[in-house]
Each structure stands twice: as C-alpha cells, then as structure tokens.
Amino acid sequence: MENTYNNLKQGERGAWISILAYIFLSALKLFIGYIALSEALWADGLNNATDIIASVAVLIGLRISRKPPDADHRYGHFRAETVASLVASFIMMAVGLQVLFQAVSKFRVQSYESPDMIAGWTAIGCAVVMYFVYLYNIRLARRIGSAALTAAAQDNRSDALVSAGTFVGIVGSQFGLPWLDPLTALAVGLIICKTAWEIFRDSSHALTDGFDAAELQAIRQTVRGITGVKKIIDVKARVHGNNTFVDMTIAVEPELNVSESHAITEKIERRMLEAHGIAHAHIHIEPFESAAK
C-alpha cells in the first residue's frame, strides 16, 4: 500500500509537466492564431486549454487518491481521479462543440483568408514540444504503473499529432487552398469531442464497477494453475483509480486445516501481484464437496 501512495506522488510530477506545457502552448497558439488569422491554430489552442483542465483533474485526483482510508472511505479515495476525469470530459465536450460551431460558421460565410505562415511554424514547434512531453510521461507511467498518467501521456501524443495536422492545414492554405485551414479546425473539433467521449466512456464504466471481461478471464486462468485450488466458484473485479480490487470464491479440499487453506490464499495473492499487478485480493474459501453439488 505504501508503494501505491509513493507511485501516486511520483505521478503528480508528470501531471505538473503537462499542465505547465499546456498553459504555455495554449497561450502561444491562441495569440498567434488570432494575429495570424488561423482558425486551425486557434482551435488547437482551445484544445490545449481543455487539456489544462484534464491535466488539473488528473493532478487533483492523484492528490485526493493519496489520502488514506478513513471512517467513511474504507477502500480509500482512489476513485477521486476517475470522478475528476468524468467532470473534465463534460468540459472538453463543450469546448469541442464550440470549435465545431466556429469552423462550420467559417465555411458558411464563404470567405477564406490564408493565415500567415508564422501560424504553421508555431504549430509544428508545439508538436515537437508535446511529443517530448509525451515521451517523458509515458516512461514515467510505465515505471510507476499509473493508468491515469498513461492516459495523460496518450493525450499528449494526440495533441502532438493534432498540432502536426494543423501545420499541414496551414501549409496547404498557402498553396491556394485557404479552405483547408477551417477544415483542419473542423477536424480538431472532432478530435476534441472524440477524446471527451472516450474519457467519459472509460470513467463511467469504471465508476459503475465495469471491468474488462478478457482481463477477468486472464485472472481466472492464473488462479486455475495454483496448487490446491480445486475450483473457482466466483470471481469479481472492480477498478478504484490505479488499483484493481478482486473478490474471489474458491473451493479447496475439505480435509485441509485453517493454516493450509490460508497458505493457498497467500499463493493466490502473490500470483495476482506478480502476474497482474493486483495488490488487493479478497479470497473466500469453501469446501470442494459443497461447491460440487
């Protein structure tokens, strides 16, 4: 448990780097997008502004998740980051819809202006910066086993790709295709909405105790191979932030005493940690004859 809290603390470092990068890049993109008349770069800047919110949500969630269990949170506060991500998804969706509205409005007026090329150089420079932020966060996430930071790193990579796409749209507008800039803005808006939907889907799935069926089957396979386990009667799992909690009922030989049965549960707990990184497993034991009836 102490290692889990230390990992959460280390994850905050990656969240802070994302926040600082997004604050700088969003301000730069919004300013250059405004003076260079680039709808795509402006939309990309708004995208980064929503990413500030998402990164702050991750940071707040990690901070709250570090609080130890108390009288009315016996399982701890690990789900705080999931709730924060759900709130952030609503904000991101609202901004994404606004970007789409502005892009469509630009098409309807039938008046396009090619943005200044400074917008393009800004976009590609920001893409490089975000790619390095992605590399840092994904390496940190893999080292500490943080699902939340992994998601943040994937968002960093998406933003790098969006900025690269913005660069392509702006360059295209310099070659007699000015409509390519608002078209890129439209694509950015769709990417924002898609990201918001994916965060909402994953967060709501976790909050309603949804769990990957394939992973649950893998857990079953791991336990079946443990000596002393005669049958797996039931197994359930749920996600609490970066932690997975497993509840399992197994059948063992009825002749075993308490100490021997307990030794089997310890084997299961060790294998859960080694094979799946699961440190929270509650094992209930029943005699095999009862389970077979």
ABEGO torsion letter per residue (X at the ends): XAAAAAAAAAAAAAAAAAAAAAAAAAAAAAAAAAAAGBAAAAAAAAAAAAAAAAAAAAAAAAAAAABBBBAABAAEAAAAAAAAAAAAAAAAAAAAAAAAAAAAAAAAAGBBBBBBAAAAAAAAAAAAAAAAAAAAAAAAAAAAGBAAAAAAAAAAAAAAAAAAAAAAAAAAAAAGBAAAAAAAAAAAAAAAAAAAAAAAAAAAAAAAGBBBAAAAAAAAAAAAABBGBABBABBBBBBBEABBBBBBBBBBBAABBAAAAAAAAAAAAAAAAAAAGBABBBBBBBBAAAAAX
